[in-house]
Amino acid sequence: MRVTFKIWRQESNSDDGRFVEYEVDNISEEMSFLEALDSLNESLVQQGKGVIAFDHDCREGICGQCGVFINGRANGPHSNTTTCQLHMRSFKEGEVIVVEPWRAKAFPVIKDLVVDRSSFDRIIQSGGFITAKTGTAPEANSILVGKDIADSAMDMAACIGCGACVATCKNSSAALFTSAKINHLNILPQGKTESSKRVLEMTERMELEDFGHCSFTGACEIECPENISISNIAKMNFDLLKAKLFKG
Amino acid sequence: MLFVRKNIMAFTGLFLCIFLVVHLGGNLILLLPSETAHGLYNSYSAKLGGNIFIRVVSIFLYLSILLHTVYAALITSKNNKSKGKKYLVNHTIESSSWTSQNMGLLGFSILIFILIHLSNFWWRVKLGYGEIVPLDSNGLKDVYLITTELFKNPYYVFIYVIFIIPLSMHIKHGFSSAFKTLGLYNLNYIRKVSIIGNMFSIIILIGFSVIPVAVYLRGL
């Protein structure tokens, strides 16, 4: 299969960056998108050129490390997948594939396609936990949790923090990520006691990290590899309004 | 700040939706046979101007338009600052509706229309600028005459019909979004609210575009 990769190359955050085109003809349709990039990098090494930097880890869609903007969509042409789950058969023979890093002020480019997503870590650090003693696992039946609540919490906790929601959002808003991280704790009895504090602090951190407002375009839930529902954002808004009105 | 701003947008937006219902309801009088409509419309206008409750509400109305506009500007400016470099290729249309991506542009068109609309009626009837408003046989300001005169001009009919389209689109996305901003998170209710929003936007589209066309056709 022969395709042309048009890839964003940027030496460092202070570098301006530019697109570079690479024609490749030695890839098969069975290759994953990242394997095609690996293959391209191998040939760059053989030519003595610098390799294209991109994030990846598990390559089975669960770690949230990979993630690039491919042909105008976060993680490529399919909805609700990670970049590593994308295969070259999704592209046509001879196609020009434009590959760009996530674009958001809160996600500065480190090199080429690698962006700094530590703003997400700081949002988690501001309240995405429960205050409990560590040690041996507590008795599982001492706090009963209904099946529906447990399932719902798991659906939200599925967020892998990949940043596709921010990348695709016209306002670079982190509302989907932050709401998933708030709600999966707030819905459980262990997280409920600190719910007001959590929602206030995490949303405040989100704003400090320079993410934009949520316009409910719904693009984030289309691109989210974990199918996190946009209703989470509404739930976060509800909890936040409640916390602001009744605090103290 | 993010949420305070969005909540103000949602509250003022929904208040403006309620206003639109009342505004459309009152203006449907214009579709009645002209003899009935003439007297009824003028006495309706006079009652609106004279009622203290309506006067108080109208202050909220002006304030809502102002706040909705000012906060839209603030929010857009913050969003623009949050954006990184522009994507070379961005197929947003595959993941979201055009309307939801262009609420600012639609809102701006509505603002232009509001200015045209105010200069046609409010400026003259309420503030008394421009040509003096004639009185009808009951001694009331003849707003019916002004309206029918305006819609004798096909350009105005065209402007009024065309500018209702962005309003209708803005409501289609804005109505359900406002509820989500205010915290309506139950998926079942979200679906119902968005159906209501869609129906509301269609009613606004048809209702407000039929009036100028009907008035124009009657005046031919």
Interface residues (C-beta under 8 A of the other chain):
Chain A: K6 G17 F19 F69 N71 G72 R73 A74 P77 S79 V98 E100 W102 R103 A104 K105 A106 F107 T168 K170 N171 S172 S173 T203 M206 E207 D210 F211 G212 H213 C214 S215 F216 T217 G218 A219 I222 E223 S229 I230 S231 N232 I233 A234 K235 N237 F238 D239 L240 L241 K242 K244
Chain B: M1 L2 F3 R5 K6 N7 I75 K78 N79 K81 S82 K83 G84 K85 K86 Y87 L88 V89 N90 H91 T92 E94 S95 S96 S97 S100 Q101 M103 H173 S176 S177 F179 K180 T181 L182 G183 L184 Y185 N186 L187 I190
